[in-house]
Amino acid sequence: MSGHHDATEHESKQLLHLVFGGELKDVETLTFKDLSKLDIVGLFPNYKAAVSAWRAAAQASVDNAHMRYFVVHIHRLMEPETPKPR
C-alpha cells in the first residue's frame, strides 16, 4: 500500500551496531594478533541486540584471555553530526 509505514519504524530509529572480536597480541593493547581471523558476529539494528550478541560471543570465548569482542556504533560513523541519545 502506497504511503504505508510499519508501526515499528515510527517507534524507534534504526541505529546500526557491529559486533566483532579477535585474539589480541597482548591483553594490555587493542592490537589484534591476526586480522584475517577476526570474528565478525554481525550487524544489529540497535544497541540492546548488539550487546546481547556481544555477551554471547564473549561468554563463548571466556577460556581464551586474549580474545576480546567489541560493539561499534556504526550509526555514529554514518551520521557523525547526529547528537548522542540521552
N, C-alpha and C positions, 0 to 999 in steps of 0.2 A: 504494500500500500504506500503510495507516494506521501512523503512528509511524515510518515510514522516512525517514531523512535522507540527503541526498547526502554522501558521504565528505568532499568538499572543504569543506563547511560547518563541519566539526569541525577541519579543518586550519588555517584562518585566518579571522579575523573580517573581515567586510566593513567597510572604512574608506573612505568616500566622499571623493573629491577632485575639485575643479572646476578645469579649466584654461581660462583666458581671457586675452585680451590686447587691446591697443588702442594707438593712437598717443597719445603723451604731448605735452602742450603744450611741455614743456621736459625735457631729459634729466636734469636735476638734481632733478625733482619726480616725484611719483606722481599728478599731475593729468592726467586724460585730455582730449584735445582735443575729442572728440565722443562722448559716452556712447552715442548711438544707433548708432554704428559699431563698438561693441565686438565682438570675435570670440570667441564662446562655442565653444570647441573641444569641450567635453563634460564629462560626469561619468564618473569612473573608480573601480573597486572597490578600488583600493589605490594606494599611493604610487609603486610601480615603474611601473605602467601610466600613471599621470598624468605622471611625469617623461618617459617615452618620448614621449607626446603633446606635452608642453611643448617638448621638444627638437626635434621635427619642425616644430612651428609656428614656433618661434624661428628655426630654420635657414631656413625658407621666407621669412622676412621680414628676413633678415640685411642686405639692402641699404638698409633704412629704419632709420636710427639712432634714430628716435623711437618705433619700435614695440617694445613690451615684452609679454611673456607671463608669467603667474603661475600658481602652483599654490596653491589654497586648500584647507586641511584642513577640509572640511565636517563630517566626523565629530566634530571638536573643538567646532564650533559647536552641533551637535545634542546632544552629551553632554559639556558642559564640565567636569563633575566627574570624568570618566574620566582617570586618570593617563596621561601620555605613555608609549608603549612605550620600553623601554631598549635 
